[in-house]
Amino acid sequence: EFTKDKIVVFANLKEKKLASIMSQGMILSASNKEGTQFELIRPPKDSKVGDNVYLDFEKNEPKEKFLECISANKFTKAMPLFSTNDNLECCFSNYRLRTKDGSVVVPTLKNSPI
């Protein structure tokens, strides 16, 4: 599944030891509400490795809530605000995650937690 296409990774995280391995990032996936099905989150087809993922804020819209939620000490509290929508797009508190080439998506899991 990892080698089929590009995936979305949070790469600027503080190193942490997980199961005796040093982790430097987090692979994003969505799951159904039961936690029995998982799908990797994919960038648009035209995205390049290393492209930034950002939130689709309206111009001049306050970003303080997002910035406060994703600060290093509060990231786990922000995770429930990440989900997919009816269009299979990944969102944070109803703001779409996207690259310069379009929305970040999952194949089939609508309205599911990330």
C-alpha positions in Angstrom: 0.0 0.0 0.0 2.9 2.4 0.8 4.6 1.9 -2.6 1.5 2.3 -4.9 1.7 6.1 -4.9 2.6 9.1 -2.8 1.4 9.4 0.8 1.1 12.3 3.2 3.6 12.4 6.1 4.0 14.9 8.9 7.8 15.2 8.7 8.7 18.1 11.0 8.0 16.3 14.3 10.4 16.0 17.2 12.2 12.6 17.1 10.6 10.1 19.4 11.5 6.4 20.1 8.6 4.1 19.1 9.0 0.4 19.6 12.8 0.7 19.8 12.9 2.7 16.5 13.5 6.5 16.3 10.6 8.1 14.5 11.0 11.4 12.7 7.5 11.7 11.2 4.0 10.4 11.1 2.1 8.8 8.2 -1.5 10.0 8.0 -4.4 7.7 7.5 -8.1 7.7 7.9 -10.2 5.0 9.5 -13.8 4.0 9.7 -15.5 4.8 13.0 -15.2 1.2 14.1 -11.4 1.2 13.5 -11.6 -1.9 11.2 -10.7 -0.2 7.9 -7.8 2.2 7.2 -6.8 4.2 4.2 -3.6 6.1 3.6 -4.1 9.8 2.8 -2.9 10.7 -0.6 -1.9 14.1 -2.2 -3.1 15.1 -5.6 -1.6 13.1 -8.5 0.5 16.1 -9.7 2.0 16.7 -6.3 5.8 16.3 -5.9 7.6 14.7 -3.1 8.3 17.3 -0.5 5.3 19.6 -1.4 3.8 21.3 1.6 0.3 20.5 2.8 -1.6 23.5 4.1 -5.1 24.5 5.2 -7.5 26.1 2.7 -8.2 29.2 4.8 -10.1 32.1 3.2 -8.0 35.2 2.8 -7.7 37.2 6.0 -9.4 34.5 8.0 -7.9 34.0 11.6 -5.6 31.0 11.8 -5.0 31.3 15.6 -7.2 28.3 16.5 -5.3 26.0 14.1 -1.9 27.3 15.2 -2.8 26.9 18.8 -4.1 23.4 18.3 -1.1 22.1 16.4 1.5 23.4 18.8 3.9 20.7 19.9 2.2 20.2 23.3 -1.4 20.1 22.0 -1.2 18.1 18.8 -2.9 15.0 20.3 -5.8 17.2 21.5 -6.1 18.5 17.9 -6.3 15.1 16.3 -10.1 14.7 16.8 -10.6 17.9 14.7 -9.1 16.0 11.6 -11.5 14.1 9.5 -12.6 13.4 5.9 -15.7 15.1 4.3 -18.4 14.0 1.9 -16.0 14.6 -1.0 -13.3 12.3 0.5 -11.1 15.4 1.2 -9.1 15.5 4.4 -10.0 18.4 6.7 -9.1 20.1 9.9 -12.2 21.6 11.6 -13.9 21.8 8.1 -10.9 23.5 6.4 -9.5 21.3 3.6 -5.9 20.1 3.7 -4.3 20.7 0.3 -1.2 21.1 -1.7 -0.7 23.7 -4.5 -2.1 21.0 -6.8 -5.4 20.3 -5.0 -7.0 18.6 -2.0 -5.5 15.8 0.0 -7.9 12.8 -0.2 -8.7 9.2 0.8 -10.1 6.6 -1.7 -13.4 5.7 0.0 -13.8 6.8 3.6 -16.3 9.7 3.8 -16.8 11.6 7.1 -14.2 9.5 8.9 -11.6 10.3 11.5 -8.0 10.8 10.6 
